């Protein structure tokens, strides 16, 4: 069985707009492992909106955005819609760990499917023992 990995927007944006991105080699290794069938990639549906928001904030010209979105939607990540159960878990994580609901959605999905959450978002690291969270910097 392949290892299941939940990735958050902090990782996914590196695959789209690589200039000035830190840890690009680690993000590319993760993507390569996925392409070689070593791992399965998952993300909550919310990630699509977060990635889109990053593209807006970077004030890209429309042609760059079209290219980035084409790349993004060509990666067959398993986007999981939010369910009532995932929403309750996301809320609990958010409340218990004093993080955003958005961040809680990644943790709740990782817990639900027994996956590792790979992130560059330091708010996830070391806050809970319920989910395996690995820094992108430590992705091997």
SETI-66529 format. One record per residue (C-alpha): residue in one letter; residue number from 1; x, y, z. Coordinates in steps of 0.1 Angstrom, whole numbers, plus 5000, padded with zeros to 4 digits. Layout:
// SETI-66529
{site a,NUM,{X,Y,Z}} ...
// end
This chain:
// SETI-66529
{site x,1,{5000,5000,5000}} {site x,2,{5013,5034,4991}} {site x,3,{5020,5060,5018}} {site x,4,{4993,5086,5020}} {site x,5,{5004,5122,5022}} {site x,6,{4983,5153,5028}} {site x,7,{4999,5184,5013}} {site x,8,{4988,5219,5021}} {site x,9,{4989,5250,5000}} {site x,10,{5023,5260,5013}} {site x,11,{5037,5230,4994}} {site x,12,{5015,5231,4964}} {site x,13,{5023,5266,4954}} {site x,14,{5059,5257,4950}} {site x,15,{5050,5235,4920}} {site x,16,{5034,5264,4903}} {site x,17,{5056,5295,4907}} {site x,18,{5090,5282,4916}} {site x,19,{5110,5314,4914}} {site x,20,{5121,5327,4948}} {site x,21,{5106,5296,4965}} {site x,22,{5125,5280,4994}} {site x,23,{5127,5243,4997}} {site x,24,{5118,5238,4960}} {site x,25,{5141,5207,4959}} {site x,26,{5121,5191,4987}} {site x,27,{5087,5200,4971}} {site x,28,{5099,5186,4937}} {site x,29,{5111,5154,4955}} {site x,30,{5076,5150,4969}} {site x,31,{5060,5155,4935}} {site x,32,{5085,5131,4919}} {site x,33,{5077,5104,4946}} {site x,34,{5040,5109,4937}} {site x,35,{5046,5107,4899}} {site x,36,{5066,5075,4905}} {site x,37,{5038,5059,4924}} {site x,38,{5056,5059,4958}} {site x,39,{5030,5080,4975}} {site x,40,{4994,5092,4971}} {site x,41,{4986,5129,4975}} {site x,42,{4956,5142,4992}} {site x,43,{4943,5177,5001}} {site x,44,{4910,5191,5013}} {site x,45,{4890,5209,4986}} {site x,46,{4897,5241,5004}} {site x,47,{4933,5239,4991}} {site x,48,{4922,5249,4957}} {site x,49,{4909,5282,4971}} {site x,50,{4940,5288,4991}} {site x,51,{4963,5282,4961}} {site x,52,{4941,5305,4940}} {site x,53,{4944,5332,4967}} {site x,54,{4982,5329,4967}} {site x,55,{4982,5335,4929}} {site x,56,{4960,5366,4934}} {site x,57,{4983,5380,4962}} {site x,58,{5013,5376,4940}} {site x,59,{4997,5399,4914}} {site x,60,{5006,5377,4884}} {site x,61,{4996,5386,4849}} {site x,62,{4967,5366,4836}} {site x,63,{4988,5345,4813}} {site x,64,{5010,5334,4842}} {site x,65,{4979,5325,4862}} {site x,66,{4965,5305,4833}} {site x,67,{4997,5285,4831}} {site x,68,{4999,5280,4869}} {site x,69,{4963,5268,4870}} {site x,70,{4968,5245,4841}} {site x,71,{4998,5229,4859}} {site x,72,{4979,5227,4892}} {site x,73,{4948,5210,4878}} {site x,74,{4970,5186,4858}} {site x,75,{4984,5171,4890}} {site x,76,{4959,5144,4900}} {site x,77,{4958,5152,4937}} {site x,78,{4929,5135,4955}} {site x,79,{4909,5166,4966}} {site x,80,{4885,5156,4994}} {site x,81,{4853,5175,4999}} {site x,82,{4845,5186,5034}} {site x,83,{4820,5164,5052}} {site x,84,{4802,5171,5085}} {site x,85,{4826,5149,5103}} {site x,86,{4857,5165,5088}} {site x,87,{4842,5199,5096}} {site x,88,{4837,5190,5132}} {site x,89,{4873,5177,5135}} {site x,90,{4887,5208,5118}} {site x,91,{4868,5230,5142}} {site x,92,{4881,5209,5172}} {site x,93,{4917,5212,5160}} {site x,94,{4913,5249,5154}} {site x,95,{4898,5255,5188}} {site x,96,{4921,5232,5207}} {site x,97,{4953,5243,5190}} {site x,98,{4944,5280,5184}} {site x,99,{4949,5278,5147}} {site x,100,{4927,5288,5118}} {site x,101,{4899,5266,5106}} {site x,102,{4917,5264,5073}} {site x,103,{4947,5249,5090}} {site x,104,{4925,5226,5110}} {site x,105,{4910,5212,5077}} {site x,106,{4944,5198,5067}} {site x,107,{4949,5182,5101}} {site x,108,{4914,5167,5102}} {site x,109,{4919,5152,5067}} {site x,110,{4953,5137,5076}} {site x,111,{4937,5122,5108}} {site x,112,{4907,5108,5089}} {site x,113,{4928,5090,5063}} {site x,114,{4957,5082,5086}} {site x,115,{4981,5102,5065}} {site x,116,{5012,5123,5071}} {site x,117,{5007,5160,5067}} {site x,118,{5036,5176,5048}} {site x,119,{5038,5214,5052}} {site x,120,{5060,5244,5053}} {site x,121,{5035,5260,5077}} {site x,122,{5052,5261,5111}} {site x,123,{5018,5265,5128}} {site x,124,{5012,5228,5123}} {site x,125,{5045,5215,5137}} {site x,126,{5045,5201,5172}} {site x,127,{5010,5211,5181}} {site x,128,{4994,5177,5182}} {site x,129,{5003,5141,5185}} {site x,130,{4971,5130,5168}} {site x,131,{4985,5135,5134}} {site x,132,{5019,5129,5119}} {site x,133,{5031,5163,5107}} {site x,134,{5064,5166,5088}} {site x,135,{5081,5198,5078}} {site x,136,{5087,5200,5041}} {site x,137,{5123,5207,5050}} {site x,138,{5125,5172,5065}} {site x,139,{5108,5154,5036}} {site x,140,{5131,5127,5024}} 
// end
